């Protein structure tokens, strides 16, 4: 099994966290977005949009991080994606909530505070403010939910937690204050201390450090 992606990509690390938690044996191959590494026929056979992550499991190929983690959990018959219909529906509910509301808002903030430096563009202030406004609206809902249950979808760890955890990676780099959300902060710190979270981020971290140092 091979996972392709960038070592500081939130969607890529979502897949790595789940694979680690499941104890899967896989090879990680670094692919730099927006580069010739992904803009070629070979990689586009894995991901037609030349994005990361992508998965190659024997002859089976899959892209989109949420689809990949569902596949990995189901292949492993893991309770991270429960078989029970109602429990699985709750997991899917929070998966969709985070992807639609948190990821979209976070993406606006990340792009306008970090991404524009990489692309040597000017930030869109309106887009940045919209992203911050949406986070202020939707993160309290997450925080409230984590005050009701140990994990996002229930008292059991599921792929919904990995989805949210990875989505918030880099919040500090983007200057997003999560400390005001006490339940979310405690939940995040707990998961960040788990073995599955300890992945090598050295290549991407060096790139980010160089980008952020630019004026």
VENPEQUI-V627568 format. One record per residue. N is the residue number from 1. RES is the residue in one letter. BURIAL is I if it has 24 or more other C-alpha atoms within 12 Angstrom, else O. D_CENTER is the distance of its C-alpha to the mean C-alpha in Angstrom with 2 decimals. Layout:
n->N res->RES burial->BURIAL d_center->D_CENTER
n->N res->RES burial->BURIAL d_center->D_CENTER
This chain:
n->1 res->X burial->O d_center->19.70
n->2 res->X burial->I d_center->17.77
n->3 res->X burial->I d_center->14.13
n->4 res->X burial->I d_center->14.07
n->5 res->X burial->I d_center->11.69
n->6 res->X burial->I d_center->11.50
n->7 res->X burial->I d_center->11.18
n->8 res->X burial->I d_center->9.44
n->9 res->X burial->I d_center->7.05
n->10 res->X burial->I d_center->3.44
n->11 res->X burial->I d_center->3.67
n->12 res->X burial->I d_center->6.52
n->13 res->X burial->I d_center->5.95
n->14 res->X burial->I d_center->4.53
n->15 res->X burial->I d_center->7.83
n->16 res->X burial->I d_center->9.66
n->17 res->X burial->I d_center->9.35
n->18 res->X burial->I d_center->10.69
n->19 res->X burial->I d_center->13.19
n->20 res->X burial->I d_center->14.33
n->21 res->X burial->I d_center->14.84
n->22 res->X burial->I d_center->16.80
n->23 res->X burial->O d_center->18.81
n->24 res->X burial->I d_center->18.47
n->25 res->X burial->O d_center->20.22
n->26 res->X burial->O d_center->18.32
n->27 res->X burial->O d_center->18.67
n->28 res->X burial->I d_center->15.95
n->29 res->X burial->I d_center->17.17
n->30 res->X burial->I d_center->16.06
n->31 res->X burial->I d_center->16.05
n->32 res->X burial->I d_center->16.27
n->33 res->X burial->I d_center->15.24
n->34 res->X burial->O d_center->18.37
n->35 res->X burial->O d_center->20.61
n->36 res->X burial->O d_center->23.19
n->37 res->X burial->O d_center->21.00
n->38 res->X burial->I d_center->19.19
n->39 res->X burial->O d_center->22.01
n->40 res->X burial->O d_center->24.43
n->41 res->X burial->O d_center->25.68
n->42 res->X burial->O d_center->24.49
n->43 res->X burial->I d_center->20.78
n->44 res->X burial->O d_center->21.17
n->45 res->X burial->O d_center->22.53
n->46 res->X burial->I d_center->19.04
n->47 res->X burial->I d_center->17.22
n->48 res->X burial->O d_center->19.86
n->49 res->X burial->O d_center->17.88
n->50 res->X burial->I d_center->17.41
n->51 res->X burial->I d_center->13.63
n->52 res->X burial->I d_center->11.02
n->53 res->X burial->I d_center->10.11
n->54 res->X burial->I d_center->13.27
n->55 res->X burial->I d_center->14.99
n->56 res->X burial->I d_center->18.70
n->57 res->X burial->O d_center->20.37
n->58 res->X burial->O d_center->24.06
n->59 res->X burial->O d_center->25.09
n->60 res->X burial->O d_center->22.16
n->61 res->X burial->I d_center->19.50
n->62 res->X burial->I d_center->16.35
n->63 res->X burial->I d_center->13.63
n->64 res->X burial->I d_center->10.81
n->65 res->X burial->I d_center->7.82
n->66 res->X burial->I d_center->9.02
n->67 res->X burial->I d_center->12.45
n->68 res->X burial->I d_center->11.86
n->69 res->X burial->I d_center->10.77
n->70 res->X burial->I d_center->13.64
n->71 res->X burial->I d_center->15.87
n->72 res->X burial->I d_center->15.32
n->73 res->X burial->I d_center->16.00
n->74 res->X burial->O d_center->18.95
n->75 res->X burial->O d_center->20.32
n->76 res->X burial->O d_center->20.46
n->77 res->X burial->O d_center->22.02
n->78 res->X burial->I d_center->19.69
n->79 res->X burial->I d_center->19.80
n->80 res->X burial->I d_center->16.02
n->81 res->X burial->I d_center->16.71
n->82 res->X burial->I d_center->20.26
n->83 res->X burial->O d_center->23.19
n->84 res->X burial->O d_center->24.86
n->85 res->X burial->O d_center->24.67
n->86 res->X burial->O d_center->24.34
n->87 res->X burial->I d_center->21.76
n->88 res->X burial->I d_center->19.61
n->89 res->X burial->O d_center->20.17
n->90 res->X burial->I d_center->18.90
n->91 res->X burial->I d_center->15.64
n->92 res->X burial->I d_center->15.37
n->93 res->X burial->O d_center->16.48
n->94 res->X burial->I d_center->13.72
n->95 res->X burial->I d_center->11.05
n->96 res->X burial->O d_center->12.82
n->97 res->X burial->I d_center->13.41
n->98 res->X burial->I d_center->9.92
n->99 res->X burial->I d_center->9.10
n->100 res->X burial->O d_center->12.55
n->101 res->X burial->I d_center->13.31
n->102 res->X burial->I d_center->10.58
n->103 res->X burial->I d_center->8.32
n->104 res->X burial->I d_center->11.72
n->105 res->X burial->I d_center->13.21
n->106 res->X burial->I d_center->10.70
n->107 res->X burial->I d_center->10.95
n->108 res->X burial->I d_center->14.67
n->109 res->X burial->I d_center->14.82
n->110 res->X burial->I d_center->12.83
n->111 res->X burial->I d_center->14.99
n->112 res->X burial->I d_center->18.17
n->113 res->X burial->I d_center->17.92
n->114 res->X burial->I d_center->16.43
n->115 res->X burial->I d_center->16.13
n->116 res->X burial->I d_center->19.76
n->117 res->X burial->O d_center->20.96
n->118 res->X burial->I d_center->19.58
n->119 res->X burial->O d_center->21.26
n->120 res->X burial->O d_center->24.24
n->121 res->X burial->O d_center->24.20
n->122 res->X burial->O d_center->25.06
n->123 res->X burial->O d_center->22.66
n->124 res->X burial->O d_center->23.18
n->125 res->X burial->O d_center->24.16
n->126 res->X burial->O d_center->24.26
n->127 res->X burial->O d_center->20.72
n->128 res->X burial->I d_center->19.57
n->129 res->X burial->O d_center->21.70
n->130 res->X burial->O d_center->20.45
n->131 res->X burial->I d_center->16.83
n->132 res->X burial->I d_center->18.15
n->133 res->X burial->O d_center->20.39
n->134 res->X burial->I d_center->17.80
n->135 res->X burial->I d_center->15.76
n->136 res->X burial->O d_center->19.18
n->137 res->X burial->O d_center->19.84
n->138 res->X burial->I d_center->16.84
n->139 res->X burial->I d_center->15.61
n->140 res->X burial->I d_center->19.10
n->141 res->X burial->O d_center->18.67
n->142 res->X burial->I d_center->15.71
n->143 res->X burial->I d_center->17.91
n->144 res->X burial->O d_center->20.85
n->145 res->X burial->I d_center->19.30
n->146 res->X burial->I d_center->18.37
n->147 res->X burial->O d_center->22.02
n->148 res->X burial->O d_center->23.17
n->149 res->X burial->O d_center->21.33
n->150 res->X burial->I d_center->19.96
n->151 res->X burial->I d_center->16.55
n->152 res->X burial->I d_center->14.92
n->153 res->X burial->I d_center->16.75
n->154 res->X burial->I d_center->19.66
n->155 res->X burial->O d_center->21.06
n->156 res->X burial->O d_center->19.40
n->157 res->X burial->I d_center->15.97
n->158 res->X burial->I d_center->14.11
n->159 res->X burial->I d_center->10.98
n->160 res->X burial->I d_center->10.58
n->161 res->X burial->I d_center->10.16
n->162 res->X burial->I d_center->7.44
n->163 res->X burial->I d_center->5.52
n->164 res->X burial->I d_center->6.78
n->165 res->X burial->I d_center->6.76
n->166 res->X burial->I d_center->3.44
n->167 res->X burial->I d_center->3.94
n->168 res->X burial->I d_center->7.21
n->169 res->X burial->I d_center->7.21
n->170 res->X burial->I d_center->9.97
n->171 res->X burial->I d_center->11.53
n->172 res->X burial->O d_center->14.73
n->173 res->X burial->I d_center->14.81
n->174 res->X burial->I d_center->14.61
n->175 res->X burial->O d_center->17.27
n->176 res->X burial->I d_center->15.66
n->177 res->X burial->O d_center->17.76
n->178 res->X burial->I d_center->16.15
n->179 res->X burial->O d_center->19.29
n->180 res->X burial->O d_center->21.20
n->181 res->X burial->I d_center->19.15
n->182 res->X burial->O d_center->20.82
n->183 res->X burial->I d_center->19.41
n->184 res->X burial->I d_center->15.79
n->185 res->X burial->I d_center->16.63
n->186 res->X burial->O d_center->18.44
n->187 res->X burial->I d_center->15.80
n->188 res->X burial->I d_center->13.16
n->189 res->X burial->O d_center->15.89
n->190 res->X burial->O d_center->16.85
n->191 res->X burial->I d_center->13.62
n->192 res->X burial->O d_center->13.26
n->193 res->X burial->O d_center->16.79
n->194 res->X burial->O d_center->16.24
n->195 res->X burial->O d_center->16.95
n->196 res->X burial->I d_center->13.82
n->197 res->X burial->I d_center->11.87
n->198 res->X burial->O d_center->14.49
n->199 res->X burial->I d_center->13.44
n->200 res->X burial->O d_center->15.20
n->201 res->X burial->I d_center->13.68
n->202 res->X burial->O d_center->17.19
n->203 res->X burial->O d_center->17.37
n->204 res->X burial->I d_center->14.61
n->205 res->X burial->O d_center->15.72
n->206 res->X burial->O d_center->19.21
n->207 res->X burial->O d_center->18.37
n->208 res->X burial->I d_center->16.72
n->209 res->X burial->O d_center->19.75
n->210 res->X burial->O d_center->22.08
n->211 res->X burial->O d_center->20.59
n->212 res->X burial->O d_center->20.60
n->213 res->X burial->O d_center->24.15
n->214 res->X burial->O d_center->25.36
n->215 res->X burial->O d_center->27.45
